[in-house]
Amino acid sequence: MSIYRSCDIRGDAAADLSPALYESWGYALGRQRAPMAKFVVGGDVRQSTPPFLAALIEGLCRAGLDVVDLGLLPTPMIGHAKRRLQAEGYAVVTASSDPASVNGLKWMLGDRPPTPDDVAALRQSGGDGDIRQPTPPRELDVSFDYVASLQETFVQSLAIQQRVVIDPMHGCWAEKVRRYLHAIFPQCLFSTIHDTVDGCFGGRTPDCSCPRALHELCEAVYRERAHLGLAFDGDGDRVALVDDEGVALSAEEATYVLLQIYGEELRGAPFVCDLRFSDRIAEAAKQRGAEPIVERAGHGFLHARMCETAAPFGADIGGHYFHRALNGGDDGLYTACRVIAYLARSEKTLAELRRGCPPVHVTPDLRVSVPLDAQAKVIQQVCEAWAEFPRQTTDGVRIDTPSGWALVRGSATEPVLTFRFEGLDSHALDDLIERFCDCLPQYGAELQERYQAAVGAG
């Protein structure tokens, strides 16, 4: 499996990655900017991050850039520093919500995230070009400025009173987020679980989009009779919500709530959404007067579309929420602040807002083993079997039927096809998946097995 993905780099820290690679990537990124261009860097708290970050900085400095080392901190704070310093790019050593054994690289040059072509160019880059004068890096603490910007944004909410339980999952927000939120909302009561920095994330995977990872937070919210629970992933750009009844919101429910929070700001404006969402989300956006723009799955693709359309708000199913106020970027803590402020202002509970979301009958991603050289043939087989129905080809193929839809997406890096389905109700969903299995005899059994496992887990 390749470490080079559509919009970033990800691989096993011991087997796939090395300081030499990070040094070469830093040099290649630096060569794409003019000498002494300002460039900010940082990384998450994984045990493998410090040597990789040092090597990345060495490469950028060898390319002659003005490198600002922000240290180990949440990805949204690095994005904030880029905006505030008007830097020409940033790079982050992180694997986001992946296990501690994995690491990677996110970056941005200019005001747009990398495209698949940009990733391919980084992979093929060499050391040729004009000789530049190496530069020393400089260090900067952006925490005060980051918190001050949120205080200014939510200054009208200084007096609100909410009880909030936070789970930083031993990641980048650990030992920070409680202090920061108290500085922004001084009348609120904040408590935490898993709030120590741990390069192994306490032996857990720091993925707040996984319902099983939220059980302890749900119990803590219910036990403490809190108004809200918040969970952040490993590098802090994703956020998950738990309501006052101790129920973790699904991706659709959380996005539905945020659509209500944005309210009139959406009228007549675009709303960028992950094509894997239930159709109920696009319908909810239209009810708020927004124009849904469906984008292929992937953080970089959604971020790029946010920048292109200047949409006020965008969302993916993994807990990334994008905001025009952040130049189209995402920030789990900014999103959390909007939720806290809205709950106090509206005097509605999060459980009440959650129950307003229409029923959703959609599967998670069902990953089926299919060789890379067979994926195109399987997708073509799906198109032929369902030729009578409308299709979309934004990413893979989506088949729309009167009772639901099916999405089949290939991979450029691993031998897996990803299936996702939605039905008008549970019976329609069962029927749609059964018919899909019948038209793919070679892979139908594994697909049905994955679906039954998902139903059992739910």
N, C-alpha and C positions, 0 to 999 in steps of 0.2 A: 504494500500500500504506500502510495507516494505521500510525502510530507507536505507537498505543495497543493493546497486546496484552491477553491475558486477565488477566495478573497483574502486568504491569510496562509500562515504556515503552522502546522501542528504535527508533532511526532513524539515518540518515546524519548524521554530525556537522555537515557543511558545508551539506547541502541541506535537512535536516528539522528541525534543532535550532538553538537560539539561547540566549544568556544571558537574553533576555527571557522565553522560555518557562520556563526553570528558575526564574527569579525568581517567576513567576506560580504555578508548582507549589509552590514553597516557601511562598508566602503562603497558598495554598489548603490545604496540609497543616497549616500553623500555625493556621489559623482553626478547625480541627477539634479543637484542644486548648485548654485553659484558659490564660489569660495566665500567663507565667512557668513553664509546664510544661517539664520538662527534655527535650531532644531532641538526639540525637547524629547527626552527619553525617560523611561521608568520601567518598573516591572512589578509583578505580583510577589506574593510571599512564599512561593514554592522553594524547596531546598535547592533546586537546580538553578534558580533564577540569578543569584548574585554573580557567579562566574560567567554566565551567558550575557548578562547585562554589561559587565565590565568589558567583554570582548566586543559587543556591539558598539559601545562608546569608543573603544580603540579604533574600530573601523571608520566610524563617522569622523573622528578627529583626524585620522590619516587622510581623509578626503578633504580636510581643510575647513570643516564647518564650525560654527559657533555653537558648541554642544552644551545644553543645559541639562544636567543630571538631577532629576527630581527624586531619585531613590526608589524605595519600595512603597507603593501606594496604589489606591484604586485607580483603574483606568479612567473613570470620569474626571478625576482630578488632573490627569495628564492632558485630557482634552480641554479642560478649563484653562490650563497653563498655556496651551497652544493658542487659544483664542485671546487671552489676556496679553500675552507677550508678542502676539502677531507673528508667531513663528511660521516658517515655511513648511514645517512638517513635524511629525512625531513618530516615535516607534515605542512599542510596549512589548516586553518579554512576558508572555502570559499564555496560558492555555484555557483561560476563562473558567468554565464549569467542568472541565475534564478532571480526571483523577490526578493526584499529586505526582504520579510517575510520568505524566505527559507535560510537555511545555511547547512553546510556539512563539510566534511573532505576529503582532498586529502593527500596521503602520498607515500613515496618511501623508501624502505629498500634496501641498497646496490645500485646496478646500474640498477634495474629493477622495473617497476611499479607493483602494486599488481595485482594478478590474482583473479578470482572469488573464488578460494579456500582460498586465503589469506584473502579476505573480510569475508568469512564464518568463518574462524578461529578467526578473530578479534571479530566477533559477539558472538562466543561461549567461548571466553577466560575468565578465572577466575583470582583470585588473588593468586593462589598457587605458590609455588616455594621457592627458597632460599631467606633469608632475606638480603636485600641490604642496604647499608648506603645511606640515602638521600643526594642529592647534591643541592647546590644553582644554579640558572640559571645565566647567564651573558648576557648582552645586547651588540649589535653590530650594527653599521650603515654601510651598505654595498653600499650605494648609490655612493660614490666617486669611489670605485673600479669597480662597474658595469658600470658606464659611461666611465671610463678610458679604460675598455676593449673594448667598442664599438668604442671609439675614435681610439684606436690602430687598430682595424679591418678595419675601414673605413678611415684611415689616408690619402689615396690617393684621397679622395673626399672632402678635406677641402675647395677647391676653387669653388665647384659647386654652382650654383645659381638656386634655385627652390622656388616657392611659394606654401606652403602647409597649408591646413586647417585641424585641428585635433579636433575630438570629443571623449573625454575620458568618456563620458556618466556618469559623476559624480562619476566614480569608482576609482580604485586604481591608475590609471595614472593621475588623475586630480591633478592640481597644481604641477606636476612633469614633464610631458612629453614634454611640450614646452621648458623648461629650458634644459632638457637632449638633445633634438634634436638640439637645438641651439649650445650646446657645441660640438656636433659631426659634425654638418654642419654649421659653423658660418656665411657663406655667404648666407644662405637660409633665407627666410622670413616665419615665422610660426605664424598663428593665431589660435584661439581656440573658440569652443562653449562648453557649459556644462562642464566648466573647474573648478568647485568647488567641493571639497569632500563633499559628502552627503550620509549618511548612508541609506537613502531611495531612492537614485539615482534619485532625483527630481521627484519622483512619477512615473518613467518610469521603464521598465524592461531593464537592461543593456545588451541586446543581439544584438551585431553588425551583426549577421547573418540574422536578420529579416529585409527585405527591407523597411518595414514601419518605422523602427527606424532610417533610414538613410535620410529621406526626408529633414530635416533641414540642414544636412551636404551637401547634393546635392545642395541645394539652395545656401548655403554659398560658395561652390566651384565655382559655376557658377557666382554668384554675384561678387566675388573677382577675377575672371579670374585666378584662381589658377591652378597649374599644376597637383595637386593631393589632394585628401581628404583621411583622415585616421580615422577610428573609432575603438575603443577598447572596449572589453566587461568588465564586472564588476571586474574581477581579473586580467585583462590585458594580458592574454596569447593568446587571439584571436585578429585578425585584419581583417577589411573589407576595401576595396578600392573603391574610387569614382574617376572617370577620369576627365579630364580637360573640358569635356562637361557637367559635372554635372550628370553623369550616374553612378549609383552604379553597380559594377561588380557582377555577379552571382558567385557562388562557382566554377563553371566550368571555367568561364572567368578568375577569379583571379588565379586559379591554372594553367590555360593555360599560362598566362603571366609569372608566376613564373617558369614554365618549360622553357620558352624562356630565362629568366634571368639566370637560371643555365646553359643552353646551353651545351657546350662541357664537363662540369663537369659530365653530366649524361651519356655520351657515355660509353657503356659497363658496366654500373652500375645499381643496382636495383632502382626502384622508388616505394615507398610504398603508396598505395592509398585506400581510403575508398570504400568499395564495392557498396556504394550508388551513386557513381559518374556515369555520362554518359559514355558510351563506347568511346566517342570522346576523353576523357582525356587519356585513355590507348593508343589510337591510336596516340595522340600527343606525348606521352612519347616515343613510339616506333620510331617515326620520328626523335626524338633527339638521338636515339641510346640506349635508356634505356630499361630495362626489367621491365614492370609493375608487381608488386606483390600486389594482391588484398587482403585486410584484412577486417575482420568483423568490423562493426561500433563500435566505442568506443575509447575514448582517450587512455586508458591504453593498448588496443590491438595494436593500431597503434604505440604507443611509444615503446612497447615491440618488435614489428617486426622491427622497425628502429634500435634498439639496436642489434637485432639478425643478421640483414643483413648488417649493417654498410652502409645503403643507404645514399647518399648525401642529399636526399630531400624526404619528404613525406607530404601528405595532407589529411584532411578530409573535409566534406562538411560544417562543422560548422565554419570554419575560423581558425582552428589550422593548423599551418605549422611547420613541423618538420625538423630539420637540423642536419646533422652529426657533424657540427662544435660545436653544443651544446650537444654532446654525445647522439644525437637522440632526444633531447628535443625540445620543442616549445617555442617561445618567439615572441609575437606580435610586439614588438619594433624592435627586430633584423630583422624580416621579413620586416618591414616598411623601415628600413635603406637600406636593399638590393634593394628595389624598388626605393627609392629616388636616390641612387647612380647609378642604371642602367639607369633610365630615363635621367639623365644628361649626362651620358657617351654615350648612344646610339643616343641621339638627336631625339628620337622618342617620340611621345606623348602616354600617356596611352590609349587614345581613339583609336589611330592607332593599338596599340597592342591588345586591346580588340576586335576590328573588325576582327582581324586575327583568332579568335577562331571560329571553325566550328559551324554552327547552332545546337542547342541542344533542343530536345523536350522531356523533362523529368519532372515528377511531383515532388513536394516536398513530404515529408512523409505524407501519408494519414492515420490518426489514426482512427480505427474503434473499437467500444466497443465489446469485446468478452470475456466471462468469462475465468478465468485462466484455469479451468478444461476442457474447450472446445477448447482451442487454438491448441493443438496437432491434434485434430480431424479435424479442419478446414484446417490446413496445409496438412494433409493427403488427404483431399477431393480435394484440389488444385492439389496435385501430381497425383491423379487418373484421374482427369478431363483433365490434360495436359500431360498424360503419354507418348504421342508420341513425345514429345519435350525434348531436352537435359535439364538437371537441374544441379544446383550447390547447395551445402548444407554447404557453409562456415558459414552462419548465417541465420537460417531459411531455406527457399528454394527460389532459383531464377530459373525461367523458361525462357529459351531462345527460341525465335521464329524467323522466317526469317524477320519479320517486327519490332522486338523490344524485350523487356524483361519485366518480372514482378518479383518483389521481395516481399516476405511475411515473416515478422519477428515477432516472439512472444516476450513475456515479462515474466520475472520470478517474477516481483514485482507488476504489475498492470494489470487489465483486459482489455487489448488493444492489437490488432494486428496492425502492421504497414505495409502498402502497399506502394510500389513505382514502377513507370512504366516509361519506355522510348520507344518511337516509332521512326521510321526512319523519320517520318514527323508528323504533327499535326493530319492528318486523320488516320494514322496508330495508333497513340496514342489513339485517341477516340475509334477506333474499338477494340483495345486490352482491354481497360478498360470495354467496354460494354460486351465483351465476358467473362471477368472475373466476372462481376456482374451477368451474366446469370448462371454461374456455382456455384455461392454462393447465392442462393435465400434468405437465411435467413439474409444475411448481405449485399447483393448487393445494396439495396436502400440507405443504409447509406454510402457505399463506393462511389456510384455515387454522392451523396449529397456532400461529402467531396471533390470530384474532381471538381465539378461545383463551389464550393466555392473557391477553389484554383485558378481556371481559372479566376473567377471574380476578385479575389484579385490581380492577375497578370496584 
